[in-house]
Amino acid sequence: MIFRHAMSEPKKKVCDTCGGSGEIGYFQGESRFFITREECPACCGVGSVPDEEPETGPGPAANAPEEGD
């Protein structure tokens, strides 16, 4: 049995901004005792980002017609 769904999912890595929690916290207020937690803007609250690997193989220029023929 082949699981095609598992093979087609993009690789993900842990978000560097939130450490994988999906939230960031910061101190707010004059006394700095109040902690505000927000959705991480880098990963949109997911906790992981797509692992961007360079694509292998010919790019769009490989299919372009050569000049001078």
SVG drawing of the C-alpha trace seen along z (x, -y; Angstrom):
<svg xmlns="http://www.w3.org/2000/svg" viewBox="-3 -53 26 55">
<polyline fill="none" stroke="black" stroke-width="0.4" points="0.0,0.0 1.4,-3.4 0.5,-6.5 0.6,-9.3 -0.8,-11.9 2.2,-11.6 4.7,-11.9 3.0,-15.0 3.1,-17.1 5.7,-19.9 8.4,-19.6 8.0,-21.9 10.5,-23.3 9.9,-24.8 9.2,-28.5 12.3,-30.5 10.2,-33.4 7.9,-31.6 9.9,-28.3 7.0,-26.2 4.3,-27.4 2.5,-29.6 2.4,-32.5 4.7,-35.3 4.5,-37.1 5.6,-40.5 5.4,-42.7 2.9,-45.5 2.0,-48.3 3.9,-50.7 4.9,-48.1 5.7,-45.4 3.8,-42.7 1.1,-42.3 2.1,-39.8 0.3,-39.9 0.3,-36.8 -0.4,-37.2 -0.5,-34.9 3.0,-34.6 3.2,-36.9 5.9,-34.7 3.9,-31.4 0.4,-32.7 -0.1,-30.7 0.8,-27.3 4.2,-26.9 5.9,-25.7 6.9,-27.2 7.5,-25.4 11.0,-24.3 12.2,-26.1 14.6,-23.9 16.0,-24.9 14.2,-23.0 16.3,-20.6 16.1,-20.3 15.9,-22.7 14.3,-26.0 12.0,-28.0 15.1,-29.1 15.7,-25.4 12.5,-25.4 13.1,-28.8 14.1,-28.8 17.6,-29.7 18.4,-32.9 20.3,-32.8 18.8,-29.5"/>
</svg>
